[in-house]
Amino acid sequence: MRFLAHLITLCALSFATAPADGAFPNPFSQYQPAAGHRPARIPMEARRVRRAYDNGLNPVRPLRMPSTPAPEPDCAAVCVIDPYNGNVLYGFNANTRRQVASTQKIITALCVCDTKNLDKVVTIKASDRMARPIRLNLRAGEQYSRRTLMQAMLTGSFNDVALSLARDCAGSVDAFVDRMNERARRMRMFNTHFANPNGLPAEQYSTAYDMALAACYAYNNKTIRGMINIPAYEFRRNNGSVRMIRSTNRLLTSHPWVQGMKTGYTNLAGKCLISCASSNGRAVIVVILGSTSRKIWGESLKYLRWALEDA
């Protein structure tokens, strides 16, 4: 009888934590590695300045709903989501369509990973340079691996690097954008349409909720998550010169428990930030859209802290 009662209790807990019909499904169980697993190494020519994730690569249990009310928003849109199961803890204008600037480079990175050939060498073309204002200033004829370029893109948010990757992976930038939109549909980002791989102003949009869904997939991709945690990165050019690329995400250096993700800014989008953090086997992703330079970091931190207060 005691065994039967215990079995009934376990079943009840299982049903209580399962997402309801129509909720974001949990596609991440296959990516839960054993303790001690580490992301694939980045080549020596793209040496990390800080070691990426150690033990606890993925969360092992869902977040509890915080015991206190969510903080008042001071931005255009917010979404707080649990990457363990896709449960939304808080949303503000989360389904309002907006430009999301360079945060959409997360989808660019996912599509590059979809090629399953990150060590392929990319030859830079002159057309790749047409992406002001933030550029790595690659030169036509230079050659780098997709992995090296993706790390540079996610750390320094370079628009020309995004164009290089898009053209190389799909044959043309337009064809790559089609892949981005197809992947968005597969991730159930139903209020999203992309027009370029770098987030520069165009006829495109997404929402805080949709970007939170994409961030869940990025968070559970061990290659991407090993890259977004880099506060500084040595990029070695073909001529032997080295450029130290500083992450655009200043939370990485000021708050060690924050594990990175992606920044973005245009005049249309405002300051945007997708951030992730973890505590005691639980993790959270916070999407902030339409903030300002003065407020964006504190806005993200207050929701990260709120979501993890009972972790």
C-alpha positions in Angstrom: 0.0 0.0 0.0 2.8 2.4 0.9 4.4 1.7 -2.6 1.1 2.3 -4.3 0.6 5.6 -2.4 4.1 6.7 -3.4 3.4 5.8 -7.1 0.2 7.8 -7.1 2.0 10.8 -5.6 4.7 10.7 -8.3 2.0 10.5 -11.0 0.2 13.5 -9.6 3.4 15.5 -9.6 4.1 14.5 -13.1 0.7 15.7 -14.3 1.0 18.9 -12.2 4.2 20.0 -14.0 3.3 18.9 -17.5 2.4 21.8 -19.9 -1.2 22.0 -20.9 -2.4 21.3 -24.4 -1.2 24.0 -26.8 1.6 25.1 -24.4 5.1 25.4 -25.6 6.4 21.7 -25.8 9.6 20.7 -24.2 11.9 19.7 -27.0 15.0 19.9 -24.9 15.1 16.6 -23.0 17.4 15.1 -25.7 19.9 17.9 -25.0 20.3 17.2 -21.3 23.9 15.9 -21.0 25.4 14.1 -18.1 27.0 16.2 -15.5 30.5 17.4 -16.5 29.7 17.6 -20.2 31.2 20.6 -21.9 30.5 22.3 -25.2 32.6 21.5 -28.2 36.0 23.3 -28.2 36.5 26.4 -30.2 39.6 26.2 -32.4 42.9 27.7 -31.2 42.7 30.5 -33.6 39.5 31.6 -31.8 40.7 31.1 -28.3 38.3 31.8 -25.5 39.3 34.4 -22.9 37.0 32.9 -20.3 36.1 29.2 -20.1 32.5 28.5 -21.0 30.0 26.5 -19.1 31.3 23.9 -16.7 29.0 21.5 -14.8 25.3 22.1 -14.9 25.1 22.9 -18.6 21.4 22.5 -18.6 18.8 23.2 -15.9 17.6 20.1 -14.1 14.3 21.3 -12.7 11.7 23.9 -13.5 11.4 27.3 -11.9 9.0 27.9 -9.1 6.5 30.8 -9.6 8.0 33.6 -7.5 6.2 34.3 -4.2 6.3 38.1 -4.9 4.5 40.0 -7.8 6.6 40.7 -10.9 8.3 44.1 -11.0 6.6 46.9 -12.9 8.0 47.2 -16.4 9.8 50.3 -17.6 10.2 49.3 -21.3 8.0 48.5 -24.3 7.8 44.7 -23.8 8.9 41.9 -21.5 8.8 38.1 -21.5 10.2 35.9 -18.7 10.4 32.3 -19.6 11.8 29.0 -18.1 14.1 27.3 -20.7 13.6 24.0 -18.9 9.9 23.6 -20.1 9.0 26.8 -21.9 6.6 28.1 -19.1 6.1 31.8 -19.2 6.4 33.4 -15.7 5.6 37.0 -16.8 4.7 38.9 -19.9 4.1 42.6 -20.7 3.1 43.4 -24.3 4.7 40.1 -25.0 2.7 39.5 -28.2 3.1 43.0 -29.6 5.0 43.0 -32.9 8.2 45.1 -32.8 11.6 45.4 -34.4 14.0 43.4 -32.3 17.4 44.6 -33.8 20.4 42.3 -33.4 18.7 39.9 -30.9 17.5 38.1 -34.1 21.1 37.0 -34.7 20.1 34.2 -32.3 18.0 32.8 -35.1 20.9 33.4 -37.5 23.1 31.3 -35.2 20.5 28.5 -35.0 20.2 28.4 -38.8 24.0 28.2 -39.1 24.0 25.3 -36.6 21.4 23.6 -38.7 24.0 23.1 -41.5 25.8 20.7 -39.1 29.1 21.8 -40.7 30.6 24.6 -38.5 34.2 23.8 -39.5 33.5 24.6 -43.2 35.7 27.5 -44.4 33.9 30.7 -45.5 35.6 32.9 -48.1 34.6 36.5 -47.6 33.2 38.5 -50.5 33.1 42.2 -51.1 29.3 42.2 -50.9 29.5 40.9 -47.3 30.8 44.3 -46.2 27.6 46.2 -47.0 26.2 46.2 -43.4 26.9 49.3 -41.5 27.3 50.5 -38.8 28.8 47.7 -36.7 31.3 45.7 -38.8 34.3 43.6 -38.2 35.7 45.0 -41.5 36.5 41.6 -43.1 38.3 41.8 -46.4 37.3 40.1 -49.6 39.3 36.8 -50.0 39.9 36.2 -46.3 38.9 32.8 -45.0 37.5 31.7 -41.7 35.5 28.8 -40.4 31.8 29.2 -39.8 32.4 28.4 -36.1 34.9 31.3 -35.8 32.6 33.7 -37.6 29.6 32.7 -35.5 31.6 33.3 -32.3 32.6 36.8 -33.5 29.0 37.6 -34.5 27.5 36.5 -31.2 30.2 38.3 -29.1 30.6 41.6 -31.1 27.3 41.6 -33.0 29.0 42.4 -36.3 26.5 42.9 -39.1 29.0 42.0 -41.9 29.8 38.7 -40.3 26.1 37.8 -40.3 25.9 38.5 -44.0 29.0 36.4 -44.6 27.5 33.4 -42.8 24.1 33.8 -44.4 25.4 33.9 -47.9 27.8 31.0 -47.3 25.2 28.7 -45.6 22.4 29.2 -48.1 24.0 30.4 -51.3 22.4 33.9 -50.9 21.2 36.2 -48.1 17.7 36.0 -49.4 17.7 32.2 -49.3 19.1 32.3 -45.8 16.3 34.6 -44.7 13.8 32.1 -46.0 15.5 29.5 -43.8 15.2 31.9 -40.8 11.5 32.3 -41.4 11.0 28.6 -41.9 12.8 27.9 -38.6 10.8 30.6 -36.8 7.6 28.7 -37.9 9.0 25.4 -36.6 9.7 27.1 -33.3 6.1 28.3 -33.2 7.1 32.0 -33.6 3.8 32.9 -35.2 4.2 36.7 -34.8 7.6 36.9 -36.5 8.9 37.7 -40.0 12.5 38.3 -40.8 14.0 40.2 -43.8 17.7 40.0 -43.0 20.1 38.0 -40.8 21.5 40.9 -38.8 18.5 42.9 -37.5 19.1 46.2 -39.3 15.9 48.1 -40.0 13.7 46.5 -42.6 10.2 45.2 -43.1 10.5 42.7 -40.3 9.2 42.1 -36.8 8.9 39.7 -33.9 7.6 39.8 -30.3 9.1 39.4 -26.8 7.3 36.0 -26.5 8.5 34.8 -29.9 12.1 35.8 -29.2 11.8 34.1 -25.8 10.9 30.9 -27.7 13.9 31.3 -29.9 16.1 32.0 -26.9 15.0 28.7 -25.3 16.2 26.8 -28.3 19.5 28.7 -28.3 19.9 28.2 -24.6 19.5 24.4 -25.1 22.0 24.4 -28.1 25.3 23.5 -26.5 27.3 25.2 -29.3 25.5 28.5 -29.0 25.4 28.5 -25.2 29.1 27.9 -25.2 29.6 31.1 -27.2 27.2 33.5 -25.6 29.0 33.2 -22.3 32.2 34.8 -23.6 32.9 38.4 -22.3 36.0 38.8 -24.5 37.3 36.9 -27.5 40.5 36.9 -29.5 39.8 37.0 -33.2 42.9 36.2 -35.3 42.9 37.6 -38.9 44.4 35.9 -41.8 47.4 38.3 -41.7 48.2 37.2 -38.2 46.9 40.3 -36.4 44.6 39.8 -33.4 41.6 41.8 -32.5 40.1 41.5 -29.0 36.4 41.5 -29.3 34.5 42.7 -26.2 31.0 41.3 -25.7 28.2 43.8 -26.2 26.6 42.3 -23.1 28.0 44.1 -20.1 26.1 41.9 -17.6 28.6 39.2 -18.3 31.4 41.0 -16.6 29.4 42.7 -13.9 27.3 39.7 -12.8 29.0 36.3 -13.0 25.7 34.4 -12.4 24.4 35.9 -15.7 25.3 33.6 -18.5 24.8 35.9 -21.5 22.6 35.8 -24.6 22.3 38.7 -27.1 22.0 42.5 -27.2 20.4 44.7 -29.9 19.8 48.3 -30.8 18.4 50.4 -33.6 16.5 53.6 -33.5 13.3 51.8 -34.4 13.8 48.9 -31.9 15.3 50.8 -29.0 17.6 49.0 -26.7 16.9 45.3 -26.6 18.4 42.5 -24.5 17.9 38.8 -24.2 19.6 37.5 -21.0 19.8 34.2 -19.2 20.9 33.2 -15.7 20.7 30.1 -13.4 20.7 29.2 -9.8 20.5 25.9 -8.0 19.7 23.8 -11.0 17.0 26.3 -12.3 17.4 28.7 -15.2 15.5 31.7 -16.6 15.5 33.8 -19.8 14.4 37.4 -19.9 13.6 39.3 -23.0 13.5 43.1 -22.8 12.5 45.1 -25.9 12.2 48.8 -26.4 14.3 50.1 -23.5 17.0 52.8 -23.3 20.7 52.8 -22.8 20.3 54.0 -19.2 17.7 51.5 -18.2 18.2 48.3 -20.2 20.7 46.6 -17.8 18.8 47.2 -14.7 15.5 46.3 -16.3 16.9 42.9 -17.3 18.5 42.3 -13.9 15.3 43.0 -11.9 13.4 40.3 -13.8 16.3 37.8 -13.6 16.5 38.3 -9.8 12.7 38.1 -9.5 12.5 34.8 -11.4 15.3 33.2 -9.4 14.4 34.5 -5.9 12.9 31.2 -4.9 15.3 28.9 -6.9 
